[in-house]
Amino acid sequence: MLEHGGRLRAAAQRFGIPLGDWLDLSTGLAPYGWPLPAIPAAAWTRLPELDDGLESAARDYYGVTRLLPVAGSQAAIQALPRLRQHARVGLLAPAYAEHAAAWQREGHQLLTIDAADIEQQLERLDVLLLVNPNNPTGRRFAPAQLLAWHARLAARGGWLVVDEAFIDCTPEDSLAAHSQLPGLIVLRSFGKFFGLAGIRLGFVLAPPALLEQLAELLGPWTVSGPSRAVATALLHDRRGQQAQRQRLLSDGRRLGELLREHGLQPSGGCALFHWVACERAAELHEFLAGHGILTRLFASPPSLRFGLPADEPGWLRLEQALQLFAQEFA
């Protein structure tokens, strides 16, 4: 199993700090969301049915005509490599590590490339896989550039796979509206923007034939009835979505400013997280953890990803810890 953010119980055990005393900034998830709607009893007692309104609500939200709900975008990440054979797959590094692991597990050839080299390397690839904005660097790709790369790949039967897990705050950057094009696959995460990671829900936006292949591979009832009921209600709540988007964008800017004020210039980021590449990343990670603040540490390059505090006490706690670090290690 690859390491991810959110391993709070392990951190609590290691540092001897009770679970409830932590400020968890390690995951890049919205730390706040909606009051949960009531879940109909039938969602618990009956098998999920496809005409319950989830697909319709999701199509309206993403602006598409076809999509496939999955048990978190992770389910699609693991299944997509099984729909191709002997592919040469280009990925950036660092990026969300589950993508590389899934393609490698199925025997595909992985080529780690720099963003600046995509144009030159594209002819070598059968699949180009990008996270937009990238996790953890926050690197963004313009829709026009992505569509140009897609056209070159699709012309020879290739794929462009774009993981848009963190794009909900800037929907104008999404390729969702183009996802019917052959060879274009867009992955969307529900839990990150809506602050409900535990619901384990994502969507695949792609041409109908590929969605049918993926649905057959994954099998029936991939998303639970209660998850479907909650997600349907929230996907209809346009006012709540707008409020969430504005708050996350504001807090994302606030986090960047706070880090800069304490000598930690973000190397990249988005509304949900900021990424700081610095040689003292491991030292800062340990210091913050010793004060009950969990961040996500990356070894190559040495760097930290900071998620958003959920409330004012959390913001104050992070600010005070950064001040202490600057004083003790100046």
N, C-alpha and C positions, 0 to 999 in steps of 0.2 A: 504494500500500500504506500502511495506517495504521501508526503507530508503536506498538510494544508493548514490554513489559519483556522482558528476556532477550537484548538485543542486545549480548552480551558481547564479541564479536569487534570490533565497531565501537568500543566503549569502550576495549578494549585498544590498538587502533591510535591512537585519539585521544590517550590519556593516556600512551602509551609504557610501559605496564605489561604484562608477559607474561600471557598468557591464564590460566595456571595459578596466578597470584598474586592472583587476584581473589576477593573475597567477594561473591557475587551475591545480593542481597536484592531484586531488581527484579521478580520474577515472581509472587509470591503462591502458589507451589507448595510442597507438602510437600517439604522438603529431604532427607528420608530415607524409606525404604520397606522392602520385603521382599527377602529373597534370592530371586532369580528361579528359577522352576521349570524343569525340563528341558523343551525344546520337541521334540515328536515330529517325526521326519524327515518324516512325511507332511504336516505343516503347511507345510513348505517346498516340497514337490514336487507337491502337489495343490491344486486350486482350493478355496477355503473352502466348507464345506457348512453348511447351517443347522441340522442335527441333531447338531452337535458338542458341545452342552452349554452354549454361551455364553448363549443366550437364556434357558434354564432357570435358570442360576445368577444371571443379572441380574434375572430376575423375582423370585426369592427374596430377593435383596439389597434391591431397591427396594420389594418388597411389592405387586406389580402383576400383572395377568393378561396384559397385552399391552405390548410395547415394540418399538422398532426400534434396533438398533445402527447407529451412523454413524461416519465417519472423523473423530472429534472433534466436539464440539458445534458447532464452527465450520461443519461441513458443513450442519447443520440450520439454523443462523443464516442462511446464504446462500440456502438453498432455500425456506424457509417463505414469504418474501414473494412467491414465484412461484405460490403456491396461492391468492392473493387478487388482486382487481383494484380499483384506485382506492380504497384504504383510507385512512382518517384514523387515524394511528398515534401514540399518546401514549407518550413516553419521558421518563425523568428525565435530568438533566444535573448533574454529570458521571456517566457510566455507561460500561460497556464499549462502545467506539465502533463495533465491528463491527456491532452491531444497527442503529444508525441508518444506517450506510453501506449495509447490505444492503437495507433497505426503501426508501431513497432511490434506490438503483440501479435498482430495479424500478418507479420512477415513483409511489410512494405519497406521500401528504402527511404530513409529519412535524410533530408538535406537541410542543415541549419544554415540559414542565410540572413544577412543583414538587410534591413529595410531599404537601404540605399542601393542594394544589389538586385532587388526583385526584378527590375526591368531587364537587366542583363541575363539573369538566371531563368527567366520564365520559360524559355523554349526547352529547357531541360526537364520541366516538371509536368507531371500528370495531374497533380493536385497542389493548389496553393491554399494554405490554411492560415488565416489571420484572425486575431482577436481585435475587435475595434469598438471602443478604445482598448488598447492592449493591457493585459494584466500580467505583471504589476506596473509596467512603465508608463501607462497612460498614453502611449503613442497612438495618434489618430490618422486615419486614412480617409481622404476625400472620396465621396461617392463616385465622382467622375473618374477618378483614378482606378478605383476598384472595378468599375464597369468596363474600363478599357482593358484591364488585365483579364477580367472574366471573358471578354469577347475573344481574346487570343487563345485562352485555354479551351473554351467551348468549341472553337472552330476545329479542333482536333480531338474532340471527345473528352477534354479535361474538365476538372471541377475547380470552382472557387468556393471554398467553405469559409464563411464569415461568422464568427462567434460574437454576437452583439449583447453579451450578458450585461454590460454596463452602459448601454446606449439609451435607456428610457428617458433620461433627463435631456437628451439632445436628439429627439426622434427625427429631426431633419437630416441627420447624418446616416440614417438607416437605409439599407438596401431592401427593406421589406417589400416596398412597392414593385420591385423588379424580380421578386423571388420566383415568379412563374417561368423565368428564362431557363432554358436547358443548361445544365451544368452549374447553376447557382444554388447554393444551399445556405440558408441563414438560420442560425440558432438563437433563440431568445430564452432568457431566464425569467421566470415569474418572481421568484423569492427575493432577488436582490433589491429591486426597486420597491416592491410592495412590502419589504421587511418581514417576509414570511419564509425563510429558508427551510423551515421544517415541513412545509407543505409538499416539498419535492415535486415541483411542476415546472415544465419548460415546454417550448413549442418549436417544431421544425417547420420552416417555411421553404418550400421547394416545389418543383414541377410535380403534377399529379402522379406520374409513373413512378418517380422516386419515392414519394410519400407512400404509395401502395407497397412498394418493396420493403420499405422500412417498417410499415405497420405489420406486414406479414412476418417479418423477422422478430419483432418485439412481442407479438402475440396480443391477445385481448386483455382488457381491463388493466392497462398499464398505470392509470391514474385512479386513485381511490375515490369513492363517492363523496365523502366529506370534503376532500380537496377540491373536487370539481364544483361542489356547491359554493364553497367559500370564494374560489377564484371567479366564478361566474358573477357573483355579486360585486366584487371589487373591480372587475373589468368593465362593468357598466357604470361605475361611479366616476364620471368625468370630473366632477368638481373636486373630489378627493384626490384624484390623480394630479390635477393642476396644482393643488396646494402642496402635495408631496414633492412635485417637481421643483416648485419654487423654493421650498424649504431646503431641499438637498443641494440645489445650486448655490444658495446663500451660504449654507454650512460648508460646502466644498471650498468656496472662496475664503471663508473664515479660517478654515484649517490651514490653507496655504499661507495666509498672512501670519498665523500664529507660529508656524514652523520657521518662516523667514525671520520673524522677530527674534528668534532664539538661535540664529546662525545655521539653520537647516534649510537651505535652499532646495525646494522640491525639484527633482529632475524630470518630473512628469506627474500626471494624475488626471482625475476627472471628478465629477461631483461626489462620488462615493468614496474616494480614497486619494491619497497623495503618496508618491514614491520618492524616497530620498536615498540617493547613492552617495555613500561616503565611506572612507576607510575605517571609521570608528563605529560602523553600524552595529557590529556584534557587541561592542562595549555599551553602546546606548541601549540596545535591546535588553541586555542583562540588567542595566541600571533601572530602566523603567519597570521591568518585571519584578525587581526587588521592591518596588513601590506599588506593586499590584496593578500595573498597566501592561497589558499584553499587546505587542505589535507583531507583525509578520516579518521574520528575518530571512533574507536571501543571501546565499554565500557567493554567488557569481553573477554580476559583480556584487561586492559587499553593499547591502542596501536594506532599507526598511520600508514597509508599506504601513501607512497610518490610515485607519478607518475613522469614521466620525463618532465623537461622543454623542450620547443620546439626550443629554440635558445640561443645564448650566453647572451643576456640581461636577459633572464629568469634564466639561471644558476647563473649569477652574483647577481641577486636579491635574489635568494634563499640563496646563500652563505652569503650575507650581513645580511639577516634576522636571520640566524642561529647564526652568530657572535654576533648580538645584544642580542639575547636570552641568549647566554652563558654569556655575560657580565652583563646583568641585573639580572640574576637569579643564578649567581654562588654562 
